[in-house]
Amino acid sequence: MFACICRAVTSDRVSTAIDNGAATVEAVSSATGACTGCGTCRDRIEKLIGERARPCPLKALQDA
């Protein structure tokens, strides 16, 4: 399935970018080209980031 129609970026490609450390829409855009056209995919990209992003280990230490 496409996450970004304008740039023909698949959800799998976005997920791979997130798994490789892209934790913001801007980072995903830089890695994949998604969300650099009309911008209507921004919500989908943000949702994928929320679903796949790993918690930051430093954040857990700060909260302890």
C-alpha distances in whole Angstrom, upper triangle without the diagonal:
4,7,9,9,13,13,10,9,6,6,8,10,11,12,14,16,16,18,20,21,19,21,20,18,21,20,16,17,20,18,15,16,13,15,18,18,18,17,15,12,15,15,11,13,16,14,13,16,18,16,16,19,22,26,28,31,33,33,34,37,38,37,39
4,5,6,9,9,6,6,4,6,8,9,9,11,14,14,15,17,19,20,18,19,18,16,18,18,14,14,17,16,12,12,10,12,14,14,14,14,12,9,13,13,10,11,14,14,12,15,17,16,17,19,22,25,28,31,33,32,33,37,37,37,39
4,7,9,9,8,6,5,5,8,9,7,10,12,12,13,16,17,18,15,16,15,12,15,15,11,11,15,14,11,11,8,9,12,12,13,11,10,6,9,10,6,7,11,10,9,12,14,14,14,16,20,23,25,28,30,29,30,34,34,33,36
4,6,6,6,5,7,8,11,10,9,12,14,14,15,18,19,19,16,17,15,12,14,15,11,10,13,13,10,9,5,7,9,9,9,9,8,6,8,10,8,8,12,13,12,14,17,17,17,19,22,25,27,30,32,31,33,35,35,35,38
4,6,5,7,8,11,13,13,12,16,17,17,18,21,22,23,20,21,19,16,17,18,15,13,16,16,12,11,8,9,11,9,9,10,9,8,11,13,11,12,15,16,15,18,20,20,21,22,26,29,30,34,35,34,36,39,39,39,42
4,6,8,11,13,16,14,14,18,19,18,20,22,23,23,20,21,19,15,16,17,15,12,15,15,12,9,8,8,8,6,7,9,9,9,12,14,13,13,17,18,17,19,22,23,23,24,27,30,31,35,36,35,37,40,40,40,43
4,6,9,12,14,12,12,15,16,15,17,20,20,21,18,20,18,15,15,15,13,10,12,12,9,6,6,8,8,7,10,11,12,10,13,15,14,13,17,18,17,18,21,22,21,22,26,28,29,33,34,34,36,38,38,39,42
4,6,10,12,10,11,14,15,15,17,19,20,21,18,20,19,16,17,17,14,12,14,13,10,9,8,10,11,10,12,13,13,11,14,16,14,13,17,18,16,18,21,21,20,22,25,28,30,33,35,34,36,39,39,39,42
4,7,8,6,7,11,11,11,13,16,16,17,15,17,16,13,14,14,11,10,12,11,7,7,6,9,11,11,13,13,13,10,12,14,12,11,14,15,13,15,18,18,17,18,22,25,26,29,31,31,32,35,36,36,39
4,5,5,6,9,10,11,13,14,16,17,15,17,17,15,16,16,12,12,15,12,9,11,9,12,14,15,16,15,14,11,13,14,11,11,14,14,11,14,17,16,15,17,20,24,25,28,31,30,32,34,35,35,38
4,5,5,6,9,10,10,12,14,15,14,15,15,13,16,15,11,13,15,13,10,12,10,12,15,16,17,15,14,11,12,13,9,8,12,11,8,11,13,12,11,14,17,20,23,26,28,27,28,31,32,32,34
4,5,5,6,9,10,10,12,14,13,15,16,15,17,15,12,14,16,13,11,13,12,15,17,19,20,19,18,14,16,16,12,11,14,13,10,12,15,13,11,14,16,20,22,25,27,27,28,31,32,32,34
4,5,5,6,9,10,11,13,11,14,15,13,15,13,9,11,12,9,7,10,9,13,15,17,19,17,17,14,15,16,13,11,14,14,11,12,15,14,12,14,17,20,22,25,27,27,28,31,32,32,34
4,5,5,6,9,10,11,9,11,11,10,12,10,7,9,11,8,7,9,8,11,13,15,17,15,15,11,12,13,10,7,10,11,8,9,12,12,10,11,14,18,19,22,24,24,25,28,29,29,32
4,5,5,6,9,10,9,10,12,12,14,12,9,12,14,11,10,13,12,14,17,19,20,18,18,14,14,14,11,9,11,11,7,8,11,9,7,9,12,15,17,20,22,22,23,26,27,27,29
4,5,5,6,9,9,11,13,13,15,12,9,12,13,10,10,13,13,16,18,20,22,20,20,17,17,18,15,12,14,14,11,11,14,13,10,11,13,16,18,20,22,23,24,26,28,28,30
4,5,5,7,6,9,10,11,11,8,6,9,9,6,7,11,11,13,15,18,20,18,19,15,15,16,14,11,13,14,11,10,13,13,10,10,12,16,16,19,21,21,23,25,26,27,29
4,5,5,4,6,8,10,11,9,7,11,11,9,10,13,12,14,17,19,21,18,19,15,14,15,13,10,11,11,8,6,10,10,7,6,9,12,13,16,18,18,20,22,23,24,26
4,5,7,9,12,13,15,12,10,14,14,12,13,16,16,18,20,23,25,22,22,19,18,18,16,13,14,14,11,9,12,11,7,7,8,12,13,15,18,18,19,21,23,24,25
4,6,9,12,14,14,10,10,13,12,10,12,15,15,18,20,23,25,22,23,20,19,20,18,15,16,17,13,12,14,14,11,10,10,13,13,16,18,19,20,22,23,25,26
4,6,9,12,12,8,9,12,12,10,13,15,15,17,19,22,24,21,23,19,18,19,17,14,14,15,13,10,13,13,10,8,9,11,11,13,15,15,17,19,20,22,24
4,6,8,8,5,5,9,9,8,10,12,12,14,15,19,20,18,19,16,14,16,15,11,11,13,11,8,11,13,10,8,10,12,12,16,17,17,19,21,22,23,25
4,7,8,6,7,11,11,11,13,15,14,14,16,20,21,17,19,16,13,14,14,10,9,11,10,6,9,11,9,6,9,10,10,14,15,14,17,19,19,20,23
4,5,5,6,8,10,11,12,13,12,11,14,17,18,14,16,13,10,12,12,9,8,11,10,7,10,12,11,9,12,13,13,17,17,16,19,22,21,22,25
4,5,5,6,9,10,10,10,9,8,10,13,14,11,12,10,7,9,10,6,6,10,10,8,11,13,13,12,15,16,17,21,21,20,23,25,25,25,28
4,5,5,6,9,10,9,9,8,9,13,14,11,14,12,10,13,13,10,10,14,13,11,14,17,16,14,17,18,18,22,22,21,24,26,25,26,30
4,5,5,6,9,10,10,10,11,15,17,14,17,14,12,15,14,11,11,14,13,10,14,16,14,12,15,16,16,19,20,20,22,24,24,25,28
4,5,5,6,7,7,8,10,13,15,13,15,12,10,13,12,8,10,12,10,9,12,14,12,12,14,17,17,21,22,21,24,26,26,27,30
4,5,5,5,5,6,7,10,12,10,13,11,10,13,12,9,11,14,13,12,15,17,16,15,18,20,21,24,25,24,27,29,29,30,33
4,6,6,8,9,9,12,15,14,16,14,13,16,16,12,14,17,16,14,18,19,17,16,19,21,21,24,24,24,27,29,29,30,33
4,6,8,11,11,14,17,16,18,15,14,17,16,12,15,17,14,13,17,18,16,15,17,20,20,23,24,24,27,29,29,30,33
4,5,9,9,12,15,14,15,13,13,16,14,11,14,16,14,13,17,18,16,16,19,22,22,25,27,27,29,31,31,32,35
4,6,6,8,12,11,13,11,12,15,14,11,14,17,15,15,19,20,18,19,22,24,25,28,29,29,31,33,33,34,37
4,6,8,10,8,10,8,8,12,10,8,11,14,12,13,16,17,16,17,20,23,24,27,28,28,30,33,32,33,36
4,6,7,5,7,6,6,10,10,8,10,13,13,13,16,18,18,18,21,23,24,28,29,28,30,33,32,33,36
4,7,6,10,9,9,13,13,12,14,17,16,16,19,21,21,21,24,26,27,30,31,30,33,35,34,35,38
4,6,8,9,10,14,14,13,16,18,18,19,22,23,23,23,27,29,30,33,34,33,36,38,37,38,41
4,6,8,9,12,13,13,15,17,18,19,21,23,24,24,28,30,31,34,35,34,36,39,38,38,42
4,5,6,9,10,10,12,14,15,16,18,20,20,21,24,26,27,31,31,30,33,35,34,34,38
4,6,7,8,10,11,13,14,16,17,19,20,21,25,26,28,32,32,31,33,36,35,35,38
4,6,5,6,9,10,11,12,14,15,17,18,21,23,25,29,30,28,30,33,33,33,36
4,5,5,6,9,10,11,12,14,15,16,19,21,22,26,27,25,28,31,30,30,33
4,5,5,6,9,10,10,12,14,15,19,20,22,26,27,25,27,30,29,28,32
4,5,5,6,9,10,11,12,14,17,20,22,25,27,25,27,30,30,29,32
4,5,5,6,9,10,11,11,15,17,19,23,24,23,25,28,27,27,30
4,5,5,6,9,10,10,14,15,17,21,22,20,22,25,25,24,27
4,5,5,6,9,10,13,15,18,21,23,21,22,25,25,24,27
4,5,5,6,8,12,14,17,20,22,20,22,25,25,25,27
4,5,5,5,9,11,13,17,18,17,19,22,22,22,24
4,6,6,9,10,13,16,18,16,17,21,21,20,22
4,6,9,11,14,17,19,18,18,22,22,21,24
4,6,9,12,15,18,17,17,21,22,21,23
4,6,9,12,14,13,14,18,18,18,20
4,6,9,12,11,12,15,16,16,18
4,6,9,8,8,11,12,12,14
4,5,5,7,9,10,11,13
4,5,5,7,9,10,11
4,5,5,6,9,10
4,5,5,6,9
4,5,5,6
4,5,5
4,6
4
